[in-house]
Amino acid sequence: GAGVSQSPRYKVAKRGQDVALRCDPISGHVSLFWYQQALGQGPEFLTYFQNEAQLDKSGLPSDRFFAERPEGSVSTLKIQRTQQEDSAVYLCASGGRGSGNTIYFGEGSWLTVV
Amino acid sequence: AQSVAQPEDQVNVAEGNPLTVKCTYSVSGNPYLFWYVQYPNRGLQFLLKYITGDNLVKGSYGFEAEFNKSQTSFHLKKPSALVSDSALYFCAVRLAGYQKVTFGIGTKLQVIP
């Protein structure tokens, strides 16, 4: 597609519920990133994929957070047993292989845990 | 470790006046530097980047930024502000050769008509 596509745009989850957020990157982009943006804050790095390999997951806040990109294209961020502090915007970005390449963001998935 | 500081929570400027949004960075090596803009309820849009070469880089919508290695700064500038420039601006840094991009907390730009 023309840009990074994320779904759902908005999700309200009850505390304890599992959620799955999908990211469809720009076609041909090997790098894919997930970021978490709390209200009034900058994006915080969660994890990074190069193709299907998850090369950095140092930003995942707990073992309730899990990300995958099994075929090197679409990625899913899963949050198990959601808690109120998980309420945030989850941003996906994709880019080319080199570190000089720009990463392009989707519109984000807004998660509210009630 | 790498980090970005945006010392101003908010910048107010009159329409037609020049604007500057400040950014300083810390990285243990050569930095790649980026500016993004975020409008309400939207994702981040890329404005410009510095990789190498000319210290003054030009980007979208008339914005430019100057890389200053000695001051470890990458301030965003525009000669004449528009009301439509009002948004949240994020500076970001990446260590050359690595993938992780670290963002600042953002600066809210308010252009007053």
gemmi code that builds the backbone of each chain (N, CA, C; Angstrom):
import gemmi

chains = {
    "A": [
        ("GLY", (0.820, -1.196, 0.000), (0.000, 0.000, 0.000), (0.853, 1.244, 0.000)),
        ("ALA", (0.190, 2.387, -0.047), (0.890, 3.653, -0.135), (1.551, 4.021, 1.174)),
        ("GLY", (0.946, 3.622, 2.291), (1.482, 4.001, 3.575), (1.357, 2.848, 4.551)),
        ("VAL", (1.775, 3.101, 5.803), (1.642, 2.104, 6.846), (0.191, 2.103, 7.331)),
        ("SER", (-0.385, 0.932, 7.385), (-1.786, 0.812, 7.775), (-1.892, 0.067, 9.097)),
        ("GLN", (-2.653, 0.617, 10.029), (-2.817, -0.012, 11.328), (-4.297, -0.228, 11.624)),
        ("SER", (-4.574, -1.343, 12.298), (-5.950, -1.610, 12.704), (-5.965, -2.406, 14.007)),
        ("PRO", (-6.986, -2.215, 14.840), (-8.018, -1.192, 14.689), (-7.480, 0.191, 15.028)),
        ("ARG", (-8.137, 1.233, 14.586), (-7.717, 2.590, 14.955), (-8.009, 2.859, 16.419)),
        ("TYR", (-9.127, 2.329, 16.886), (-9.535, 2.555, 18.273), (-9.991, 1.229, 18.869)),
        ("LYS", (-9.548, 0.988, 20.101), (-9.910, -0.244, 20.786), (-10.139, 0.068, 22.258)),
        ("VAL", (-11.301, -0.319, 22.758), (-11.576, -0.239, 24.182), (-11.596, -1.661, 24.710)),
        ("ALA", (-10.754, -1.939, 25.692), (-10.662, -3.278, 26.253), (-10.943, -3.223, 27.739)),
        ("LYS", (-11.598, -4.246, 28.216), (-11.793, -4.359, 29.653), (-10.510, -4.886, 30.271)),
        ("ARG", (-10.211, -4.447, 31.458), (-9.006, -4.896, 32.143), (-8.991, -6.426, 32.220)),
        ("GLY", (-7.881, -7.004, 31.830), (-7.748, -8.451, 31.833), (-7.966, -9.088, 30.478)),
        ("GLN", (-8.503, -8.319, 29.555), (-8.774, -8.825, 28.212), (-7.486, -8.829, 27.386)),
        ("ASP", (-7.379, -9.733, 26.443), (-6.253, -9.752, 25.507), (-6.613, -8.920, 24.277)),
        ("VAL", (-5.627, -8.209, 23.726), (-5.860, -7.435, 22.507), (-4.764, -7.740, 21.486)),
        ("ALA", (-5.114, -7.577, 20.221), (-4.157, -7.756, 19.129), (-4.255, -6.568, 18.201)),
        ("LEU", (-3.119, -5.970, 17.924), (-3.046, -4.787, 17.063), (-2.243, -5.161, 15.828)),
        ("ARG", (-2.782, -4.777, 14.678), (-2.178, -5.194, 13.417), (-1.491, -4.037, 12.719)),
        ("CYS", (-0.384, -4.347, 12.056), (0.340, -3.353, 11.271), (0.677, -3.930, 9.910)),
        ("ASP", (0.312, -3.195, 8.871), (0.641, -3.561, 7.502), (1.627, -2.515, 6.983)),
        ("PRO", (2.912, -2.868, 6.854), (3.915, -1.849, 6.513), (3.873, -1.469, 5.038)),
        ("ILE", (4.671, -0.484, 4.704), (4.826, -0.101, 3.307), (5.466, -1.263, 2.554)),
        ("SER", (4.937, -1.560, 1.392), (5.403, -2.692, 0.612), (6.911, -2.592, 0.345)),
        ("GLY", (7.614, -3.696, 0.625), (9.054, -3.726, 0.374), (9.920, -3.270, 1.539)),
        ("HIS", (9.323, -2.709, 2.565), (10.109, -2.268, 3.722), (10.488, -3.458, 4.589)),
        ("VAL", (11.782, -3.611, 4.829), (12.233, -4.764, 5.603), (12.195, -4.487, 7.099)),
        ("SER", (12.320, -3.210, 7.469), (12.347, -2.858, 8.890), (10.957, -2.482, 9.371)),
        ("LEU", (10.622, -2.953, 10.561), (9.326, -2.629, 11.153), (9.522, -2.401, 12.638)),
        ("PHE", (8.897, -1.333, 13.131), (9.054, -0.909, 14.511), (7.683, -0.763, 15.167)),
        ("TRP", (7.642, -1.038, 16.458), (6.484, -0.702, 17.277), (6.924, 0.295, 18.347)),
        ("TYR", (6.108, 1.318, 18.523), (6.330, 2.319, 19.547), (5.049, 2.475, 20.369)),
        ("GLN", (5.229, 2.897, 21.610), (4.110, 3.196, 22.490), (4.156, 4.682, 22.828)),
        ("GLN", (3.036, 5.373, 22.660), (2.990, 6.799, 22.971), (1.890, 7.050, 23.987)),
        ("ALA", (2.297, 7.348, 25.213), (1.332, 7.721, 26.247), (0.918, 9.175, 26.040)),
        ("LEU", (-0.194, 9.536, 26.623), (-0.730, 10.888, 26.453), (0.288, 11.934, 26.914)),
        ("GLY", (0.594, 12.869, 26.027), (1.510, 13.941, 26.373), (2.981, 13.565, 26.360)),
        ("GLN", (3.287, 12.407, 25.829), (4.667, 11.935, 25.806), (5.125, 11.684, 24.375)),
        ("GLY", (6.419, 11.498, 24.228), (6.949, 11.101, 22.933), (6.841, 9.603, 22.750)),
        ("PRO", (6.997, 9.131, 21.531), (6.955, 7.690, 21.276), (8.103, 6.972, 21.984)),
        ("GLU", (7.779, 5.855, 22.625), (8.778, 5.032, 23.296), (8.938, 3.726, 22.524)),
        ("PHE", (10.179, 3.389, 22.223), (10.492, 2.188, 21.448), (10.048, 0.931, 22.187)),
        ("LEU", (9.393, 0.041, 21.447), (9.019, -1.262, 21.999), (9.872, -2.376, 21.402)),
        ("THR", (9.836, -2.488, 20.057), (10.494, -3.613, 19.424), (10.763, -3.312, 17.954)),
        ("TYR", (11.704, -4.098, 17.381), (12.131, -3.905, 15.996), (12.299, -5.243, 15.295)),
        ("PHE", (11.810, -5.293, 14.061), (11.965, -6.467, 13.204), (12.751, -6.094, 11.954)),
        ("GLN", (13.585, -7.015, 11.526), (14.137, -6.940, 10.177), (13.657, -8.189, 9.467)),
        ("ASN", (12.805, -7.979, 8.475), (12.059, -9.080, 7.859), (11.289, -9.822, 8.968)),
        ("GLU", (11.454, -11.114, 9.094), (10.684, -11.840, 10.108), (11.424, -11.951, 11.436)),
        ("ALA", (12.668, -11.511, 11.467), (13.479, -11.649, 12.672), (13.265, -10.470, 13.625)),
        ("GLN", (12.953, -10.796, 14.855), (12.797, -9.760, 15.877), (14.169, -9.510, 16.488)),
        ("LEU", (14.813, -8.441, 16.074), (16.203, -8.200, 16.447), (16.360, -7.419, 17.746)),
        ("ASP", (15.327, -6.751, 18.171), (15.423, -5.959, 19.399), (14.034, -5.907, 20.022)),
        ("LYS", (13.917, -6.430, 21.212), (12.636, -6.341, 21.932), (12.859, -5.748, 23.319)),
        ("SER", (13.905, -4.941, 23.411), (14.306, -4.407, 24.703), (13.287, -3.442, 25.305)),
        ("GLY", (12.417, -2.878, 24.480), (11.459, -1.909, 24.986), (10.128, -2.488, 25.435)),
        ("LEU", (9.913, -3.751, 25.217), (8.641, -4.351, 25.651), (8.572, -4.284, 27.175)),
        ("PRO", (7.510, -3.685, 27.720), (7.499, -3.388, 29.151), (7.317, -4.603, 30.053)),
        ("SER", (6.740, -5.664, 29.554), (6.560, -6.854, 30.382), (6.327, -8.046, 29.476)),
        ("ASP", (6.288, -9.217, 30.096), (6.058, -10.428, 29.297), (4.611, -10.552, 28.847)),
        ("ARG", (3.778, -9.569, 29.178), (2.423, -9.569, 28.644), (2.395, -9.041, 27.199)),
        ("PHE", (3.486, -8.418, 26.799), (3.583, -7.846, 25.455), (4.363, -8.803, 24.566)),
        ("PHE", (3.796, -9.045, 23.392), (4.410, -9.983, 22.465), (4.179, -9.475, 21.041)),
        ("ALA", (5.210, -9.513, 20.212), (5.056, -9.064, 18.829), (5.580, -10.141, 17.896)),
        ("GLU", (4.983, -10.211, 16.721), (5.429, -11.183, 15.724), (5.273, -10.619, 14.334)),
        ("ARG", (6.054, -11.188, 13.440), (6.016, -10.790, 12.021), (6.421, -12.039, 11.209)),
        ("PRO", (5.580, -13.034, 11.219), (5.959, -14.374, 10.765), (6.402, -14.492, 9.309)),
        ("GLU", (5.887, -13.655, 8.431), (6.255, -13.768, 7.019), (7.017, -12.542, 6.543)),
        ("GLY", (7.467, -11.746, 7.486), (8.274, -10.588, 7.128), (7.496, -9.437, 6.538)),
        ("SER", (6.186, -9.453, 6.692), (5.376, -8.336, 6.185), (4.492, -7.808, 7.310)),
        ("VAL", (3.263, -8.294, 7.397), (2.337, -7.856, 8.436), (2.868, -8.245, 9.816)),
        ("SER", (2.643, -7.339, 10.769), (3.056, -7.609, 12.144), (1.862, -7.457, 13.075)),
        ("THR", (1.908, -8.205, 14.162), (0.873, -8.106, 15.184), (1.525, -7.874, 16.533)),
        ("LEU", (1.016, -6.903, 17.250), (1.418, -6.656, 18.630), (0.290, -7.170, 19.521)),
        ("LYS", (0.624, -8.085, 20.386), (-0.398, -8.670, 21.262), (-0.120, -8.259, 22.701)),
        ("ILE", (-1.149, -7.874, 23.380), (-1.048, -7.536, 24.802), (-2.004, -8.452, 25.550)),
        ("GLN", (-1.444, -9.219, 26.453), (-2.257, -10.155, 27.227), (-2.644, -9.531, 28.565)),
        ("ARG", (-3.814, -9.884, 29.036), (-4.284, -9.466, 30.377), (-4.063, -7.952, 30.543)),
        ("THR", (-4.680, -7.176, 29.683), (-4.441, -5.738, 29.659), (-4.706, -5.098, 31.020)),
        ("GLN", (-3.917, -4.067, 31.284), (-4.044, -3.285, 32.508), (-4.221, -1.823, 32.120)),
        ("GLN", (-4.690, -1.027, 33.069), (-4.990, 0.369, 32.758), (-3.766, 1.119, 32.267)),
        ("GLU", (-2.610, 0.781, 32.790), (-1.396, 1.488, 32.365), (-0.990, 1.166, 30.928)),
        ("ASP", (-1.659, 0.198, 30.317), (-1.387, -0.108, 28.912), (-2.109, 0.864, 27.979)),
        ("SER", (-2.994, 1.686, 28.522), (-3.725, 2.653, 27.702), (-2.734, 3.626, 27.066)),
        ("ALA", (-2.733, 3.667, 25.749), (-1.769, 4.488, 25.002), (-2.102, 4.360, 23.521)),
        ("VAL", (-1.352, 5.112, 22.731), (-1.398, 4.916, 21.286), (-0.232, 4.025, 20.912)),
        ("TYR", (-0.501, 3.014, 20.133), (0.549, 2.111, 19.668), (0.805, 2.416, 18.198)),
        ("LEU", (2.035, 2.859, 17.951), (2.429, 3.304, 16.620), (3.313, 2.260, 15.958)),
        ("CYS", (3.035, 1.989, 14.714), (3.866, 1.111, 13.909), (4.570, 1.964, 12.861)),
        ("ALA", (5.815, 1.622, 12.570), (6.573, 2.335, 11.545), (7.355, 1.331, 10.717)),
        ("SER", (7.606, 1.672, 9.462), (8.420, 0.796, 8.624), (9.436, 1.620, 7.856)),
        ("GLY", (10.511, 0.939, 7.428), (11.572, 1.632, 6.718), (12.432, 0.671, 5.936)),
        ("GLY", (13.377, 1.227, 5.202), (14.321, 0.423, 4.448), (15.382, -0.185, 5.348)),
        ("ARG", (16.293, -0.913, 4.757), (17.272, -1.675, 5.526), (18.306, -0.784, 6.220)),
        ("GLY", (18.834, 0.208, 5.535), (19.927, 0.995, 6.091), (19.485, 1.932, 7.193)),
        ("SER", (20.414, 2.243, 8.110), (20.060, 3.106, 9.229), (19.893, 4.555, 8.805)),
        ("GLY", (20.310, 4.894, 7.601), (20.067, 6.243, 7.115), (18.682, 6.430, 6.549)),
        ("ASN", (17.951, 5.318, 6.432), (16.613, 5.413, 5.870), (15.628, 5.999, 6.865)),
        ("THR", (14.660, 6.715, 6.332), (13.582, 7.275, 7.139), (12.621, 6.166, 7.531)),
        ("ILE", (12.045, 6.260, 8.722), (10.954, 5.360, 9.071), (9.644, 6.146, 8.992)),
        ("TYR", (8.639, 5.497, 8.456), (7.341, 6.124, 8.216), (6.302, 5.481, 9.112)),
        ("PHE", (5.482, 6.331, 9.726), (4.544, 5.866, 10.724), (3.138, 5.693, 10.169)),
        ("GLY", (2.419, 4.762, 10.784), (0.988, 4.668, 10.570), (0.256, 5.642, 11.468)),
        ("GLU", (-1.085, 5.600, 11.387), (-1.911, 6.531, 12.161), (-2.027, 6.122, 13.629)),
        ("GLY", (-1.643, 4.911, 13.936), (-1.678, 4.462, 15.316), (-2.953, 3.728, 15.686)),
        ("SER", (-2.829, 2.905, 16.703), (-3.979, 2.230, 17.309), (-4.137, 2.774, 18.723)),
        ("TRP", (-5.318, 3.368, 18.978), (-5.557, 3.984, 20.286), (-6.205, 2.952, 21.187)),
        ("LEU", (-5.491, 2.559, 22.233), (-5.987, 1.547, 23.149), (-6.386, 2.210, 24.465)),
        ("THR", (-7.621, 1.958, 24.863), (-8.097, 2.412, 26.167), (-8.527, 1.192, 26.960)),
        ("VAL", (-7.932, 1.009, 28.131), (-8.275, -0.117, 28.997), (-9.126, 0.404, 30.151)),
        ("VAL", (-10.315, -0.166, 30.281), (-11.254, 0.328, 31.310), (-11.510, -0.743, 32.380)),
    ],
    "B": [
        ("ALA", (24.067, 4.425, 24.843), (22.729, 4.988, 25.032), (22.576, 6.229, 24.171)),
        ("GLN", (21.383, 6.538, 23.792), (21.099, 7.717, 22.986), (19.884, 8.411, 23.565)),
        ("SER", (19.873, 9.730, 23.491), (18.749, 10.474, 24.042), (18.577, 11.779, 23.297)),
        ("VAL", (17.391, 12.343, 23.435), (17.043, 13.605, 22.811), (16.389, 14.489, 23.863)),
        ("ALA", (16.756, 15.752, 23.866), (16.129, 16.718, 24.763), (15.459, 17.813, 23.951)),
        ("GLN", (14.204, 18.044, 24.256), (13.482, 19.178, 23.671), (13.107, 20.062, 24.851)),
        ("PRO", (13.865, 21.138, 25.065), (13.762, 21.880, 26.324), (12.489, 22.699, 26.490)),
        ("GLU", (11.777, 22.911, 25.412), (10.558, 23.732, 25.494), (9.321, 22.865, 25.321)),
        ("ASP", (8.419, 22.926, 26.316), (7.163, 22.193, 26.171), (6.309, 22.830, 25.081)),
        ("GLN", (6.353, 24.167, 25.013), (5.520, 24.879, 24.057), (6.266, 26.094, 23.537)),
        ("VAL", (6.076, 26.366, 22.262), (6.620, 27.560, 21.620), (5.466, 28.310, 20.987)),
        ("ASN", (5.362, 29.586, 21.308), (4.325, 30.440, 20.722), (4.994, 31.436, 19.782)),
        ("VAL", (4.427, 31.597, 18.603), (4.986, 32.543, 17.641), (3.842, 33.167, 16.847)),
        ("ALA", (4.019, 34.411, 16.494), (3.006, 35.095, 15.688), (3.118, 34.669, 14.226)),
        ("GLU", (1.975, 34.563, 13.585), (1.954, 34.207, 12.166), (2.827, 35.180, 11.376)),
        ("GLY", (3.646, 34.632, 10.494), (4.532, 35.454, 9.669), (5.911, 35.650, 10.266)),
        ("ASN", (6.055, 35.376, 11.552), (7.367, 35.498, 12.199), (8.168, 34.213, 12.024)),
        ("PRO", (9.482, 34.325, 12.151), (10.286, 33.087, 12.093), (10.088, 32.256, 13.353)),
        ("LEU", (10.225, 30.938, 13.192), (10.088, 30.063, 14.344), (11.309, 29.169, 14.488)),
        ("THR", (11.589, 28.818, 15.740), (12.648, 27.865, 16.060), (12.139, 26.917, 17.117)),
        ("VAL", (12.308, 25.631, 16.886), (12.011, 24.604, 17.883), (13.324, 23.901, 18.186)),
        ("LYS", (13.700, 23.890, 19.460), (15.036, 23.441, 19.833), (15.113, 21.941, 20.097)),
        ("CYS", (16.288, 21.394, 19.786), (16.552, 19.973, 20.029), (18.046, 19.790, 20.273)),
        ("THR", (18.391, 19.075, 21.320), (19.765, 18.633, 21.519), (19.749, 17.120, 21.686)),
        ("TYR", (20.871, 16.509, 21.376), (20.920, 15.049, 21.385), (22.173, 14.562, 22.095)),
        ("SER", (22.143, 13.292, 22.446), (23.311, 12.630, 23.009), (23.382, 11.239, 22.413)),
        ("VAL", (24.530, 10.932, 21.807), (24.706, 9.617, 21.192), (26.194, 9.303, 21.146)),
        ("SER", (26.542, 8.046, 21.324), (27.950, 7.652, 21.363), (28.425, 7.232, 19.987)),
        ("GLY", (28.486, 8.200, 19.085), (28.905, 7.928, 17.720), (28.284, 8.946, 16.788)),
        ("ASN", (28.285, 8.621, 15.504), (27.705, 9.545, 14.533), (26.182, 9.492, 14.590)),
        ("PRO", (25.564, 10.661, 14.680), (24.099, 10.684, 14.787), (23.417, 10.851, 13.444)),
        ("TYR", (22.294, 10.194, 13.305), (21.337, 10.519, 12.262), (20.174, 11.192, 12.990)),
        ("LEU", (19.735, 12.333, 12.470), (18.761, 13.145, 13.188), (17.523, 13.387, 12.337)),
        ("PHE", (16.395, 13.397, 12.975), (15.107, 13.477, 12.287), (14.182, 14.465, 13.008)),
        ("TRP", (13.296, 15.069, 12.231), (12.168, 15.812, 12.775), (10.880, 15.242, 12.200)),
        ("TYR", (9.906, 15.078, 13.098), (8.572, 14.631, 12.719), (7.550, 15.628, 13.279)),
        ("VAL", (6.378, 15.687, 12.635), (5.276, 16.509, 13.116), (4.067, 15.614, 13.355)),
        ("GLN", (3.322, 15.934, 14.404), (2.122, 15.157, 14.717), (0.947, 16.101, 14.899)),
        ("TYR", (-0.077, 15.914, 14.090), (-1.316, 16.662, 14.231), (-2.254, 15.863, 15.139)),
        ("PRO", (-3.240, 16.521, 15.745), (-4.122, 15.825, 16.699), (-4.724, 14.547, 16.131)),
        ("ASN", (-4.641, 13.505, 16.940), (-5.227, 12.203, 16.598), (-4.639, 11.599, 15.319)),
        ("ARG", (-3.420, 11.951, 15.004), (-2.767, 11.420, 13.810), (-1.425, 10.796, 14.179)),
        ("GLY", (-0.880, 10.046, 13.255), (0.462, 9.507, 13.442), (1.513, 10.572, 13.189)),
        ("LEU", (2.769, 10.165, 13.238), (3.876, 11.092, 13.008), (4.177, 11.190, 11.518)),
        ("GLN", (4.364, 12.429, 11.065), (4.729, 12.657, 9.665), (6.176, 13.134, 9.594)),
        ("PHE", (6.938, 12.548, 8.710), (8.343, 12.893, 8.527), (8.472, 14.280, 7.909)),
        ("LEU", (9.361, 15.106, 8.488), (9.636, 16.439, 7.957), (10.981, 16.512, 7.244)),
        ("LEU", (12.030, 16.076, 7.939), (13.368, 16.171, 7.366), (14.338, 15.346, 8.202)),
        ("LYS", (15.539, 15.143, 7.621), (16.557, 14.385, 8.337), (17.942, 14.888, 7.972)),
        ("TYR", (18.878, 14.666, 8.894), (20.290, 14.882, 8.642), (20.990, 13.533, 8.729)),
        ("ILE", (21.700, 13.207, 7.645), (22.494, 11.971, 7.645), (23.977, 12.325, 7.549)),
        ("THR", (24.319, 13.084, 6.544), (25.693, 13.516, 6.349), (25.674, 14.697, 5.383)),
        ("GLY", (26.818, 15.368, 5.241), (26.889, 16.431, 4.254), (26.564, 17.790, 4.834)),
        ("ASP", (25.867, 18.595, 4.054), (25.536, 19.964, 4.426), (24.812, 20.007, 5.758)),
        ("ASN", (25.281, 20.875, 6.644), (24.693, 20.953, 7.980), (23.276, 21.516, 7.973)),
        ("LEU", (22.934, 22.256, 6.937), (21.587, 22.808, 6.822), (20.772, 21.914, 5.903)),
        ("VAL", (19.720, 21.348, 6.447), (18.886, 20.460, 5.650), (17.505, 21.085, 5.488)),
        ("LYS", (16.958, 20.899, 4.320), (15.634, 21.444, 4.029), (14.639, 20.300, 3.903)),
        ("GLY", (13.413, 20.565, 4.362), (12.417, 19.514, 4.341), (11.081, 19.990, 3.824)),
        ("SER", (10.060, 19.294, 4.274), (8.703, 19.561, 3.796), (8.156, 20.850, 4.393)),
        ("TYR", (7.204, 21.457, 3.678), (6.416, 22.607, 4.154), (7.288, 23.810, 4.514)),
        ("GLY", (8.455, 23.943, 3.923), (9.308, 25.097, 4.164), (10.166, 25.020, 5.413)),
        ("PHE", (10.148, 23.893, 6.101), (10.972, 23.725, 7.294), (12.413, 23.395, 6.924)),
        ("GLU", (13.309, 23.788, 7.813), (14.709, 23.439, 7.681), (15.289, 23.231, 9.074)),
        ("ALA", (16.438, 22.596, 9.125), (17.080, 22.356, 10.409), (18.584, 22.418, 10.219)),
        ("GLU", (19.257, 22.865, 11.257), (20.711, 22.994, 11.190), (21.378, 22.066, 12.179)),
        ("PHE", (22.234, 21.199, 11.669), (23.010, 20.287, 12.494), (24.235, 21.025, 13.009)),
        ("ASN", (24.430, 21.020, 14.320), (25.598, 21.653, 14.931), (26.273, 20.616, 15.810)),
        ("LYS", (27.378, 20.070, 15.302), (28.025, 18.967, 16.008), (28.625, 19.415, 17.340)),
        ("SER", (29.216, 20.597, 17.363), (29.884, 21.059, 18.590), (28.869, 21.314, 19.706)),
        ("GLN", (27.679, 21.744, 19.338), (26.646, 21.993, 20.341), (25.664, 20.831, 20.462)),
        ("THR", (25.904, 19.789, 19.728), (25.019, 18.600, 19.681), (23.562, 19.033, 19.576)),
        ("SER", (23.309, 19.905, 18.605), (21.953, 20.421, 18.435), (21.457, 20.203, 17.020)),
        ("PHE", (20.151, 20.232, 16.881), (19.502, 20.055, 15.574), (18.182, 20.814, 15.646)),
        ("HIS", (18.276, 22.144, 15.670), (17.086, 22.986, 15.835), (16.291, 23.080, 14.542)),
        ("LEU", (14.995, 23.030, 14.682), (14.068, 23.146, 13.547), (13.704, 24.611, 13.351)),
        ("LYS", (13.686, 25.050, 12.093), (13.406, 26.452, 11.825), (12.487, 26.601, 10.618)),
        ("LYS", (11.826, 27.764, 10.596), (11.030, 28.134, 9.427), (11.009, 29.664, 9.368)),
        ("PRO", (11.261, 30.241, 8.212), (11.381, 31.701, 8.118), (10.082, 32.446, 8.435)),
        ("SER", (8.943, 31.849, 8.084), (7.668, 32.543, 8.258), (6.602, 31.529, 8.661)),
        ("ALA", (6.129, 31.654, 9.904), (5.205, 30.648, 10.433), (3.794, 30.844, 9.890)),
        ("LEU", (3.116, 29.712, 9.711), (1.710, 29.706, 9.309), (0.865, 29.145, 10.448)),
        ("VAL", (-0.385, 29.577, 10.529), (-1.280, 29.035, 11.556), (-1.376, 27.521, 11.430)),
        ("SER", (-1.342, 27.046, 10.196), (-1.454, 25.607, 9.945), (-0.229, 24.825, 10.405)),
        ("ASP", (0.836, 25.510, 10.791), (2.017, 24.830, 11.345), (1.806, 24.422, 12.799)),
        ("SER", (0.741, 24.900, 13.418), (0.468, 24.564, 14.813), (0.280, 23.055, 14.945)),
        ("ALA", (1.119, 22.442, 15.761), (1.128, 20.984, 15.908), (2.171, 20.619, 16.952)),
        ("LEU", (2.361, 19.315, 17.110), (3.372, 18.785, 18.023), (4.571, 18.334, 17.202)),
        ("TYR", (5.763, 18.760, 17.590), (6.971, 18.459, 16.827), (7.910, 17.591, 17.659)),
        ("PHE", (8.397, 16.536, 17.019), (9.287, 15.599, 17.697), (10.636, 15.544, 16.979)),
        ("CYS", (11.688, 15.643, 17.777), (13.048, 15.422, 17.304), (13.426, 13.984, 17.645)),
        ("ALA", (14.235, 13.365, 16.794), (14.612, 11.972, 17.025), (16.043, 11.754, 16.584)),
        ("VAL", (16.707, 10.781, 17.221), (18.096, 10.466, 16.905), (18.259, 8.967, 16.733)),
        ("ARG", (19.161, 8.614, 15.851), (19.522, 7.214, 15.621), (21.034, 7.149, 15.505)),
        ("LEU", (21.651, 6.191, 16.136), (23.088, 5.994, 16.012), (23.367, 5.356, 14.658)),
        ("ALA", (24.273, 5.944, 13.913), (24.610, 5.428, 12.588), (24.974, 3.954, 12.670)),
        ("GLY", (24.379, 3.147, 11.811), (24.647, 1.715, 11.780), (23.677, 0.899, 12.621)),
        ("TYR", (22.832, 1.578, 13.345), (21.852, 0.898, 14.186), (20.444, 1.308, 13.761)),
        ("GLN", (19.458, 0.588, 14.238), (18.099, 0.822, 13.768), (17.220, 1.602, 14.731)),
        ("LYS", (17.434, 1.443, 16.025), (16.538, 2.039, 17.020), (16.554, 3.563, 16.900)),
        ("VAL", (15.376, 4.154, 16.832), (15.226, 5.608, 16.789), (14.640, 6.051, 18.126)),
        ("THR", (15.297, 7.010, 18.754), (14.855, 7.524, 20.045), (14.273, 8.922, 19.860)),
        ("PHE", (13.101, 9.138, 20.433), (12.386, 10.399, 20.270), (12.449, 11.260, 21.526)),
        ("GLY", (12.345, 12.571, 21.324), (12.145, 13.491, 22.418), (10.687, 13.479, 22.855)),
        ("ILE", (10.379, 14.294, 23.878), (9.016, 14.296, 24.411), (8.086, 15.204, 23.631)),
        ("GLY", (8.646, 15.955, 22.689), (7.821, 16.783, 21.836), (7.713, 18.214, 22.307)),
        ("THR", (7.523, 19.106, 21.349), (7.295, 20.529, 21.606), (6.030, 20.946, 20.876)),
        ("LYS", (5.123, 21.551, 21.620), (3.887, 22.025, 20.995), (4.132, 23.417, 20.407)),
        ("LEU", (3.911, 23.530, 19.131), (4.055, 24.817, 18.449), (2.677, 25.441, 18.267)),
        ("GLN", (2.532, 26.646, 18.749), (1.280, 27.386, 18.594), (1.581, 28.637, 17.782)),
        ("VAL", (0.986, 28.742, 16.608), (1.152, 29.925, 15.771), (-0.102, 30.774, 15.928)),
        ("ILE", (0.119, 31.993, 16.369), (-0.997, 32.869, 16.710), (-1.324, 33.789, 15.537)),
        ("PRO", (-2.603, 33.820, 15.117), (-2.966, 34.643, 13.950), (-2.753, 36.127, 14.211)),
    ],
}
model = gemmi.Model(1)
for chain_id, residues in chains.items():
    chain = gemmi.Chain(chain_id)
    for i, (resn, *xyz) in enumerate(residues, 1):
        res = gemmi.Residue()
        res.name, res.seqid = resn, gemmi.SeqId(i, " ")
        for name, pos in zip(("N", "CA", "C"), xyz):
            atom = gemmi.Atom()
            atom.name, atom.element = name, gemmi.Element(name[0])
            atom.pos, atom.b_iso = gemmi.Position(*pos), 0.0
            res.add_atom(atom)
        chain.add_residue(res)
    model.add_chain(chain)
structure = gemmi.Structure()
structure.add_model(model)
structure.setup_entities()
